[in-house]
Amino acid sequence: MVAFCWAALRAAAGTRVRAGGLALLTTVCLTGCANRHEQLVEFLRAHEVEVSAGHYTVRPPDAITIHSPDVPEVDGATQTIRSDGKIALRLLGEVDLAGLTTEEAAAKLKRLLARYYVEPDVVVQVSSYRSQFYYVFGEVTSAGPRPFTGRDTLLKALAEAQPTFLAWRSHISVIRPSADAGERRTIQIDLDRMLKHGDLTEDFLLQEGDVIQVPPTPLAWVGHRIRELLYPVGPVMNAYTMPAAPIVATRAYEDEFSDRAERENRPRRRMPSGY
């Protein structure tokens, strides 16, 4: 976009245009570039924001592992967050952890274990991400929901989804949904530029619920529409285009001769004398 703006300005400066037209072109280009920058700012960039596993919020049915060398009753225990948001541990019984980050869950367990141990060390680790997802749709080999871990980048998500040869890789969209219409954000990503020039400024961190849409190229889109139009008549066309099953004449003759030989070799019943 920036390159296009500068090219347009240079072309305009080299031709006879009115001052007002040049000013208008400059304003449009700078506004477009500014909007592009604002779109990027709205998304979380991996190289600018520190996101650790400690900020992941556990919910049902995530699985967590508790590490506490000082407390053998819970050390190494792996628990799945139940639908009521609780886990069951030896010594402590049922503990409600849903809605807490792993750091907050560790602090709560440490506080509860302090009744029995002096300043126990507790670390909570997510062993299986099952409650939060981001989504990939469109021209990819592997579409659908993906577990959200808190460290998922756009480039990693696309590498796992594997865009097909029909994908319009320079027009990939990332949608950040929100219940508030004013908070919804959409940005367009050029994957080809990222890979060709190693430009990772657009490789931001995904958030829970993000939707990655990989559109088809214009030619692929036309092909999809043609297939859609021809879909109702597909069975009829197949009936005319598919060759009929060949009749094996040899087998038919063999069956016929076998039946005739069997009839000829069948013993005949002798008639009693006098007939």
Secondary structure, 3 states (H helix, E strand, C coil): CHHHHHHHHHHHHCCCCCHHHHHHHHHHHHHHHHHHHHHHHHCEECCCCCCCHHHCECCCCCEEEEECCCCCCCCCEEEECCCCCEEEECCCEEEECCCCEHHHHHHHHHHHHCCCCCCCCCEEEEEECCCCEEEEEECECCCEEEECCCCCEHHHHHHHHCECCCECHHHEEEEECCCCHHHCEEEEECHHHHHHHCCCCCCEECCCCCEEEECECHHHHHHHHHHHHHHHHHHHHHHHHCCCCCCCHHHHHHHHHHHHHHHHHCCCCCCCCCC
